[in-house]
Amino acid sequence: MSVQYTPVIWNRNKMVYDAILLIAVALYLYIFIRVGPFYEDVTRPIDGAILRMRAFGSCAFLMLTVILCIGPLARLDRRFLPLLYNRRHFGVMTAGIAAVHATMCLAGISTSHRQTAMSRYCRPTQATAGDRLSLRGFRYRCSPDPVRTGCHQP
């Protein structure tokens, strides 16, 4: 770490490292989406959107686990030092995969039953507009105009 900002200096090693990471992520997602349904033991079949959400979520979790293991492994064995050197790239890619997973989950919630995410879970409890709204056991206050803010039941 230094006091002043230094941009990432791209060299051949970093480009190869990023290419290997991209290939590994694409291969994991492909295998999860193609082979995963054969190992599901559920009563109802899982649709493609949920399978993609699970694929990106498990990929992000696996990547985070590997990132957290790189530091201790580099102290135990010098062969892991190149991974430590490029750990920032791995972290940025993990954040991207996790963002895709979160976006897919939020889009899946908001498009189901043609309701917005807030109006699906937010329902009035014996109150007029501007009073408290219940969110699965928690209580939230809505603005005086719930239609404008999206906190209303359609």
Biotite code that builds the C-alpha atoms (Angstrom):
import biotite.structure as struc

atoms = struc.array([
    struc.Atom([0.000, 0.000, 0.000], chain_id="A", res_id=1, res_name="MET", atom_name="CA", element="C"),
    struc.Atom([1.172, 3.498, -0.702], chain_id="A", res_id=2, res_name="SER", atom_name="CA", element="C"),
    struc.Atom([-0.033, 6.983, 0.085], chain_id="A", res_id=3, res_name="VAL", atom_name="CA", element="C"),
    struc.Atom([-0.638, 7.995, -3.495], chain_id="A", res_id=4, res_name="GLN", atom_name="CA", element="C"),
    struc.Atom([-2.811, 6.335, -6.124], chain_id="A", res_id=5, res_name="TYR", atom_name="CA", element="C"),
    struc.Atom([-1.094, 4.043, -8.597], chain_id="A", res_id=6, res_name="THR", atom_name="CA", element="C"),
    struc.Atom([-3.168, 2.663, -11.453], chain_id="A", res_id=7, res_name="PRO", atom_name="CA", element="C"),
    struc.Atom([-3.079, -1.006, -12.318], chain_id="A", res_id=8, res_name="VAL", atom_name="CA", element="C"),
    struc.Atom([-0.137, -1.677, -14.575], chain_id="A", res_id=9, res_name="ILE", atom_name="CA", element="C"),
    struc.Atom([-1.221, -4.277, -17.077], chain_id="A", res_id=10, res_name="TRP", atom_name="CA", element="C"),
    struc.Atom([1.415, -6.821, -17.993], chain_id="A", res_id=11, res_name="ASN", atom_name="CA", element="C"),
    struc.Atom([1.308, -10.218, -19.649], chain_id="A", res_id=12, res_name="ARG", atom_name="CA", element="C"),
    struc.Atom([0.967, -12.087, -16.335], chain_id="A", res_id=13, res_name="ASN", atom_name="CA", element="C"),
    struc.Atom([-2.120, -10.127, -15.303], chain_id="A", res_id=14, res_name="LYS", atom_name="CA", element="C"),
    struc.Atom([-3.748, -10.602, -18.685], chain_id="A", res_id=15, res_name="MET", atom_name="CA", element="C"),
    struc.Atom([-3.124, -14.364, -18.596], chain_id="A", res_id=16, res_name="VAL", atom_name="CA", element="C"),
    struc.Atom([-4.396, -14.502, -14.986], chain_id="A", res_id=17, res_name="TYR", atom_name="CA", element="C"),
    struc.Atom([-7.597, -12.646, -15.939], chain_id="A", res_id=18, res_name="ASP", atom_name="CA", element="C"),
    struc.Atom([-8.098, -14.838, -19.003], chain_id="A", res_id=19, res_name="ALA", atom_name="CA", element="C"),
    struc.Atom([-7.764, -17.988, -16.898], chain_id="A", res_id=20, res_name="ILE", atom_name="CA", element="C"),
    struc.Atom([-10.227, -16.556, -14.348], chain_id="A", res_id=21, res_name="LEU", atom_name="CA", element="C"),
    struc.Atom([-12.753, -15.694, -17.054], chain_id="A", res_id=22, res_name="LEU", atom_name="CA", element="C"),
    struc.Atom([-12.469, -19.146, -18.608], chain_id="A", res_id=23, res_name="ILE", atom_name="CA", element="C"),
    struc.Atom([-12.834, -20.815, -15.187], chain_id="A", res_id=24, res_name="ALA", atom_name="CA", element="C"),
    struc.Atom([-15.934, -18.733, -14.325], chain_id="A", res_id=25, res_name="VAL", atom_name="CA", element="C"),
    struc.Atom([-17.527, -19.368, -17.724], chain_id="A", res_id=26, res_name="ALA", atom_name="CA", element="C"),
    struc.Atom([-16.784, -23.101, -17.446], chain_id="A", res_id=27, res_name="LEU", atom_name="CA", element="C"),
    struc.Atom([-18.234, -23.270, -13.915], chain_id="A", res_id=28, res_name="TYR", atom_name="CA", element="C"),
    struc.Atom([-21.420, -21.458, -14.961], chain_id="A", res_id=29, res_name="LEU", atom_name="CA", element="C"),
    struc.Atom([-21.816, -23.623, -18.063], chain_id="A", res_id=30, res_name="TYR", atom_name="CA", element="C"),
    struc.Atom([-21.371, -26.870, -16.124], chain_id="A", res_id=31, res_name="ILE", atom_name="CA", element="C"),
    struc.Atom([-23.676, -25.718, -13.317], chain_id="A", res_id=32, res_name="PHE", atom_name="CA", element="C"),
    struc.Atom([-26.449, -24.733, -15.729], chain_id="A", res_id=33, res_name="ILE", atom_name="CA", element="C"),
    struc.Atom([-26.111, -27.769, -18.027], chain_id="A", res_id=34, res_name="ARG", atom_name="CA", element="C"),
    struc.Atom([-25.349, -30.552, -15.531], chain_id="A", res_id=35, res_name="VAL", atom_name="CA", element="C"),
    struc.Atom([-26.976, -29.167, -12.372], chain_id="A", res_id=36, res_name="GLY", atom_name="CA", element="C"),
    struc.Atom([-30.607, -29.997, -13.263], chain_id="A", res_id=37, res_name="PRO", atom_name="CA", element="C"),
    struc.Atom([-29.775, -33.706, -13.497], chain_id="A", res_id=38, res_name="PHE", atom_name="CA", element="C"),
    struc.Atom([-28.731, -33.748, -9.831], chain_id="A", res_id=39, res_name="TYR", atom_name="CA", element="C"),
    struc.Atom([-31.745, -31.824, -8.492], chain_id="A", res_id=40, res_name="GLU", atom_name="CA", element="C"),
    struc.Atom([-33.974, -33.830, -6.186], chain_id="A", res_id=41, res_name="ASP", atom_name="CA", element="C"),
    struc.Atom([-37.073, -31.648, -6.004], chain_id="A", res_id=42, res_name="VAL", atom_name="CA", element="C"),
    struc.Atom([-40.752, -32.243, -6.570], chain_id="A", res_id=43, res_name="THR", atom_name="CA", element="C"),
    struc.Atom([-41.204, -29.304, -8.922], chain_id="A", res_id=44, res_name="ARG", atom_name="CA", element="C"),
    struc.Atom([-38.721, -28.658, -11.721], chain_id="A", res_id=45, res_name="PRO", atom_name="CA", element="C"),
    struc.Atom([-36.601, -25.534, -11.307], chain_id="A", res_id=46, res_name="ILE", atom_name="CA", element="C"),
    struc.Atom([-36.965, -22.962, -14.058], chain_id="A", res_id=47, res_name="ASP", atom_name="CA", element="C"),
    struc.Atom([-34.013, -21.439, -15.885], chain_id="A", res_id=48, res_name="GLY", atom_name="CA", element="C"),
    struc.Atom([-34.038, -18.127, -14.027], chain_id="A", res_id=49, res_name="ALA", atom_name="CA", element="C"),
    struc.Atom([-33.682, -19.766, -10.617], chain_id="A", res_id=50, res_name="ILE", atom_name="CA", element="C"),
    struc.Atom([-30.975, -22.063, -11.938], chain_id="A", res_id=51, res_name="LEU", atom_name="CA", element="C"),
    struc.Atom([-29.005, -19.061, -13.250], chain_id="A", res_id=52, res_name="ARG", atom_name="CA", element="C"),
    struc.Atom([-29.439, -17.266, -9.905], chain_id="A", res_id=53, res_name="MET", atom_name="CA", element="C"),
    struc.Atom([-28.089, -20.311, -8.084], chain_id="A", res_id=54, res_name="ARG", atom_name="CA", element="C"),
    struc.Atom([-25.209, -20.649, -10.544], chain_id="A", res_id=55, res_name="ALA", atom_name="CA", element="C"),
    struc.Atom([-24.052, -17.041, -10.116], chain_id="A", res_id=56, res_name="PHE", atom_name="CA", element="C"),
    struc.Atom([-24.565, -17.134, -6.342], chain_id="A", res_id=57, res_name="GLY", atom_name="CA", element="C"),
    struc.Atom([-22.606, -20.322, -5.832], chain_id="A", res_id=58, res_name="SER", atom_name="CA", element="C"),
    struc.Atom([-19.885, -19.091, -8.185], chain_id="A", res_id=59, res_name="CYS", atom_name="CA", element="C"),
    struc.Atom([-19.517, -15.845, -6.215], chain_id="A", res_id=60, res_name="ALA", atom_name="CA", element="C"),
    struc.Atom([-19.415, -17.755, -2.913], chain_id="A", res_id=61, res_name="PHE", atom_name="CA", element="C"),
    struc.Atom([-16.800, -20.180, -4.239], chain_id="A", res_id=62, res_name="LEU", atom_name="CA", element="C"),
    struc.Atom([-14.691, -17.310, -5.590], chain_id="A", res_id=63, res_name="MET", atom_name="CA", element="C"),
    struc.Atom([-14.886, -15.468, -2.258], chain_id="A", res_id=64, res_name="LEU", atom_name="CA", element="C"),
    struc.Atom([-13.792, -18.624, -0.446], chain_id="A", res_id=65, res_name="THR", atom_name="CA", element="C"),
    struc.Atom([-10.756, -18.958, -2.709], chain_id="A", res_id=66, res_name="VAL", atom_name="CA", element="C"),
    struc.Atom([-9.875, -15.272, -2.298], chain_id="A", res_id=67, res_name="ILE", atom_name="CA", element="C"),
    struc.Atom([-9.942, -15.576, 1.475], chain_id="A", res_id=68, res_name="LEU", atom_name="CA", element="C"),
    struc.Atom([-7.701, -18.657, 1.316], chain_id="A", res_id=69, res_name="CYS", atom_name="CA", element="C"),
    struc.Atom([-5.039, -17.028, -0.874], chain_id="A", res_id=70, res_name="ILE", atom_name="CA", element="C"),
    struc.Atom([-3.491, -14.899, 1.906], chain_id="A", res_id=71, res_name="GLY", atom_name="CA", element="C"),
    struc.Atom([-2.813, -17.706, 4.396], chain_id="A", res_id=72, res_name="PRO", atom_name="CA", element="C"),
    struc.Atom([-1.715, -20.056, 1.612], chain_id="A", res_id=73, res_name="LEU", atom_name="CA", element="C"),
    struc.Atom([0.826, -17.495, 0.363], chain_id="A", res_id=74, res_name="ALA", atom_name="CA", element="C"),
    struc.Atom([2.344, -17.373, 3.854], chain_id="A", res_id=75, res_name="ARG", atom_name="CA", element="C"),
    struc.Atom([2.558, -21.150, 4.013], chain_id="A", res_id=76, res_name="LEU", atom_name="CA", element="C"),
    struc.Atom([4.019, -21.761, 0.558], chain_id="A", res_id=77, res_name="ASP", atom_name="CA", element="C"),
    struc.Atom([5.778, -19.410, -1.860], chain_id="A", res_id=78, res_name="ARG", atom_name="CA", element="C"),
    struc.Atom([4.066, -21.022, -4.878], chain_id="A", res_id=79, res_name="ARG", atom_name="CA", element="C"),
    struc.Atom([0.880, -19.089, -4.025], chain_id="A", res_id=80, res_name="PHE", atom_name="CA", element="C"),
    struc.Atom([2.574, -15.668, -4.213], chain_id="A", res_id=81, res_name="LEU", atom_name="CA", element="C"),
    struc.Atom([1.493, -15.043, -7.849], chain_id="A", res_id=82, res_name="PRO", atom_name="CA", element="C"),
    struc.Atom([-2.110, -15.512, -6.705], chain_id="A", res_id=83, res_name="LEU", atom_name="CA", element="C"),
    struc.Atom([-1.536, -13.022, -3.894], chain_id="A", res_id=84, res_name="LEU", atom_name="CA", element="C"),
    struc.Atom([-0.093, -10.545, -6.388], chain_id="A", res_id=85, res_name="TYR", atom_name="CA", element="C"),
    struc.Atom([-3.223, -10.730, -8.558], chain_id="A", res_id=86, res_name="ASN", atom_name="CA", element="C"),
    struc.Atom([-5.810, -11.109, -5.783], chain_id="A", res_id=87, res_name="ARG", atom_name="CA", element="C"),
    struc.Atom([-7.305, -7.676, -6.523], chain_id="A", res_id=88, res_name="ARG", atom_name="CA", element="C"),
    struc.Atom([-8.350, -8.823, -10.005], chain_id="A", res_id=89, res_name="HIS", atom_name="CA", element="C"),
    struc.Atom([-9.952, -11.902, -8.507], chain_id="A", res_id=90, res_name="PHE", atom_name="CA", element="C"),
    struc.Atom([-11.850, -9.713, -6.020], chain_id="A", res_id=91, res_name="GLY", atom_name="CA", element="C"),
    struc.Atom([-13.141, -7.358, -8.693], chain_id="A", res_id=92, res_name="VAL", atom_name="CA", element="C"),
    struc.Atom([-14.366, -10.298, -10.746], chain_id="A", res_id=93, res_name="MET", atom_name="CA", element="C"),
    struc.Atom([-16.043, -11.773, -7.660], chain_id="A", res_id=94, res_name="THR", atom_name="CA", element="C"),
    struc.Atom([-17.806, -8.475, -6.990], chain_id="A", res_id=95, res_name="ALA", atom_name="CA", element="C"),
    struc.Atom([-19.031, -8.457, -10.592], chain_id="A", res_id=96, res_name="GLY", atom_name="CA", element="C"),
    struc.Atom([-20.384, -12.006, -10.352], chain_id="A", res_id=97, res_name="ILE", atom_name="CA", element="C"),
    struc.Atom([-22.056, -11.192, -7.013], chain_id="A", res_id=98, res_name="ALA", atom_name="CA", element="C"),
    struc.Atom([-23.618, -8.050, -8.530], chain_id="A", res_id=99, res_name="ALA", atom_name="CA", element="C"),
    struc.Atom([-25.041, -10.106, -11.398], chain_id="A", res_id=100, res_name="VAL", atom_name="CA", element="C"),
    struc.Atom([-26.458, -12.573, -8.849], chain_id="A", res_id=101, res_name="HIS", atom_name="CA", element="C"),
    struc.Atom([-28.031, -9.785, -6.772], chain_id="A", res_id=102, res_name="ALA", atom_name="CA", element="C"),
    struc.Atom([-29.491, -8.105, -9.852], chain_id="A", res_id=103, res_name="THR", atom_name="CA", element="C"),
    struc.Atom([-31.008, -11.359, -11.044], chain_id="A", res_id=104, res_name="MET", atom_name="CA", element="C"),
    struc.Atom([-32.493, -12.050, -7.597], chain_id="A", res_id=105, res_name="CYS", atom_name="CA", element="C"),
    struc.Atom([-34.006, -8.588, -7.279], chain_id="A", res_id=106, res_name="LEU", atom_name="CA", element="C"),
    struc.Atom([-35.323, -8.695, -10.836], chain_id="A", res_id=107, res_name="ALA", atom_name="CA", element="C"),
    struc.Atom([-36.847, -12.110, -10.132], chain_id="A", res_id=108, res_name="GLY", atom_name="CA", element="C"),
    struc.Atom([-38.619, -10.785, -7.052], chain_id="A", res_id=109, res_name="ILE", atom_name="CA", element="C"),
    struc.Atom([-39.917, -7.660, -8.745], chain_id="A", res_id=110, res_name="SER", atom_name="CA", element="C"),
    struc.Atom([-41.209, -9.388, -11.879], chain_id="A", res_id=111, res_name="THR", atom_name="CA", element="C"),
    struc.Atom([-43.001, -12.250, -10.167], chain_id="A", res_id=112, res_name="SER", atom_name="CA", element="C"),
    struc.Atom([-46.748, -11.738, -10.083], chain_id="A", res_id=113, res_name="HIS", atom_name="CA", element="C"),
    struc.Atom([-46.279, -8.383, -11.842], chain_id="A", res_id=114, res_name="ARG", atom_name="CA", element="C"),
    struc.Atom([-45.651, -6.465, -8.631], chain_id="A", res_id=115, res_name="GLN", atom_name="CA", element="C"),
    struc.Atom([-42.763, -4.349, -7.490], chain_id="A", res_id=116, res_name="THR", atom_name="CA", element="C"),
    struc.Atom([-40.564, -5.817, -4.785], chain_id="A", res_id=117, res_name="ALA", atom_name="CA", element="C"),
    struc.Atom([-41.736, -3.322, -2.174], chain_id="A", res_id=118, res_name="MET", atom_name="CA", element="C"),
    struc.Atom([-45.448, -3.664, -2.898], chain_id="A", res_id=119, res_name="SER", atom_name="CA", element="C"),
    struc.Atom([-45.150, -7.439, -2.795], chain_id="A", res_id=120, res_name="ARG", atom_name="CA", element="C"),
    struc.Atom([-43.912, -7.510, 0.798], chain_id="A", res_id=121, res_name="TYR", atom_name="CA", element="C"),
    struc.Atom([-45.377, -4.264, 2.109], chain_id="A", res_id=122, res_name="CYS", atom_name="CA", element="C"),
    struc.Atom([-49.011, -4.337, 3.246], chain_id="A", res_id=123, res_name="ARG", atom_name="CA", element="C"),
    struc.Atom([-51.016, -1.831, 5.284], chain_id="A", res_id=124, res_name="PRO", atom_name="CA", element="C"),
    struc.Atom([-52.066, -2.842, 8.783], chain_id="A", res_id=125, res_name="THR", atom_name="CA", element="C"),
    struc.Atom([-55.302, -1.145, 9.907], chain_id="A", res_id=126, res_name="GLN", atom_name="CA", element="C"),
    struc.Atom([-53.950, 2.256, 9.108], chain_id="A", res_id=127, res_name="ALA", atom_name="CA", element="C"),
    struc.Atom([-54.430, 5.108, 6.745], chain_id="A", res_id=128, res_name="THR", atom_name="CA", element="C"),
    struc.Atom([-51.862, 6.392, 4.279], chain_id="A", res_id=129, res_name="ALA", atom_name="CA", element="C"),
    struc.Atom([-48.815, 7.708, 6.109], chain_id="A", res_id=130, res_name="GLY", atom_name="CA", element="C"),
    struc.Atom([-49.084, 5.254, 8.990], chain_id="A", res_id=131, res_name="ASP", atom_name="CA", element="C"),
    struc.Atom([-46.903, 2.215, 9.554], chain_id="A", res_id=132, res_name="ARG", atom_name="CA", element="C"),
    struc.Atom([-46.667, -0.636, 7.060], chain_id="A", res_id=133, res_name="LEU", atom_name="CA", element="C"),
    struc.Atom([-45.658, -4.145, 8.034], chain_id="A", res_id=134, res_name="SER", atom_name="CA", element="C"),
    struc.Atom([-42.805, -5.939, 6.277], chain_id="A", res_id=135, res_name="LEU", atom_name="CA", element="C"),
    struc.Atom([-42.952, -9.563, 7.468], chain_id="A", res_id=136, res_name="ARG", atom_name="CA", element="C"),
    struc.Atom([-42.889, -8.749, 11.162], chain_id="A", res_id=137, res_name="GLY", atom_name="CA", element="C"),
    struc.Atom([-40.971, -5.476, 10.972], chain_id="A", res_id=138, res_name="PHE", atom_name="CA", element="C"),
    struc.Atom([-42.699, -2.117, 10.938], chain_id="A", res_id=139, res_name="ARG", atom_name="CA", element="C"),
    struc.Atom([-41.805, 0.642, 8.500], chain_id="A", res_id=140, res_name="TYR", atom_name="CA", element="C"),
    struc.Atom([-43.208, 4.096, 8.033], chain_id="A", res_id=141, res_name="ARG", atom_name="CA", element="C"),
    struc.Atom([-44.395, 5.058, 4.581], chain_id="A", res_id=142, res_name="CYS", atom_name="CA", element="C"),
    struc.Atom([-44.613, 8.590, 3.206], chain_id="A", res_id=143, res_name="SER", atom_name="CA", element="C"),
    struc.Atom([-48.005, 10.353, 3.145], chain_id="A", res_id=144, res_name="PRO", atom_name="CA", element="C"),
    struc.Atom([-48.440, 9.416, -0.534], chain_id="A", res_id=145, res_name="ASP", atom_name="CA", element="C"),
    struc.Atom([-47.851, 5.648, -0.752], chain_id="A", res_id=146, res_name="PRO", atom_name="CA", element="C"),
    struc.Atom([-48.860, 5.473, -4.419], chain_id="A", res_id=147, res_name="VAL", atom_name="CA", element="C"),
    struc.Atom([-46.052, 7.827, -5.438], chain_id="A", res_id=148, res_name="ARG", atom_name="CA", element="C"),
    struc.Atom([-43.394, 5.995, -3.385], chain_id="A", res_id=149, res_name="THR", atom_name="CA", element="C"),
    struc.Atom([-44.364, 2.446, -4.357], chain_id="A", res_id=150, res_name="GLY", atom_name="CA", element="C"),
    struc.Atom([-45.515, 1.336, -0.875], chain_id="A", res_id=151, res_name="CYS", atom_name="CA", element="C"),
    struc.Atom([-49.036, 0.359, -1.785], chain_id="A", res_id=152, res_name="HIS", atom_name="CA", element="C"),
    struc.Atom([-50.998, -2.737, -2.659], chain_id="A", res_id=153, res_name="GLN", atom_name="CA", element="C"),
    struc.Atom([-52.172, -2.794, -6.287], chain_id="A", res_id=154, res_name="PRO", atom_name="CA", element="C"),
])
